[in-house]
Structures are given as structure tokens and as C-alpha cells.
Amino acid sequence: RLYQGVQDLIKTLYDRGVKVSIVSAKPTAQLKKVVEESGLMPYIDRVIGPDGEGKKDSDKSMLIKRAINGKNVVMVGDSTYDVTSAKKAEVTSVAVTYGFGFTKNDETCSDYTVQTVQDLKRILLNEL
């Protein structure tokens, strides 16, 4: 289930010509199924898991690098692992505290930290 406002955000990015990729440590087939069931597949450029594209990577920073398609790249993540992987891949990171891995009081090494989808939307529309 998507957080309220996420589908609208993805559609807005798509309408503005932003390429959106979904990167996860989940197996690619499982990840694609989740994206399809969410109704987001028409708005997603690429879905990348550790076993996709004929490659096997368990290093999330390498998965992020495979997803890069343009100059302004932002990794949105809900865990410390996501943020540190973004740093290792040398891309801007946004930590979302409404996800699974952070609480509102956690310190992150992210470039941005947001507590709502609306905050995330403001940042992404300004960064991309």
C-alpha cells in the first residue's frame, strides 16, 4: 500500500518529464509485481533489483548507479542503508521518516530529511 500522496507525486514527476526508477534489495520479479499492483508502472522508467538486467548486485549503491539516467539524481529512502548507499553512489539523498527505517528523532547523514510526502514533493520539485 502506498503512503497517501505518493501516487500523485509520482504522476507529477512523470508529467514534468522526470525519470523515476525504483531501486530495491527485493528480487526484481517481486519488486515489479509490487509496482504493477500499486498502479505506478506506467509512470516508472526502470525497476531495479539485485538480480535484474542480467546482473547480480547486493551492494545497493551499485543498484543506484545502474538506475542513474540524467544529471539531477535523488535517492529517496526510508533507512540508513538507503542514505549511506546514496552517498556511496554520489547522489543526493532524501531520508523519509514516515517509512520503515527512521523515526522523527533519528539523525541521518542525508542531504534532506522529510517527515511528510508533501515535504518530499517540495524538495523533489525544486531539485529536479
Order of alpha helices (4+ residues) and beta strands (2+ residues): alpha-beta-alpha-beta-alpha-beta-alpha-beta-beta-alpha
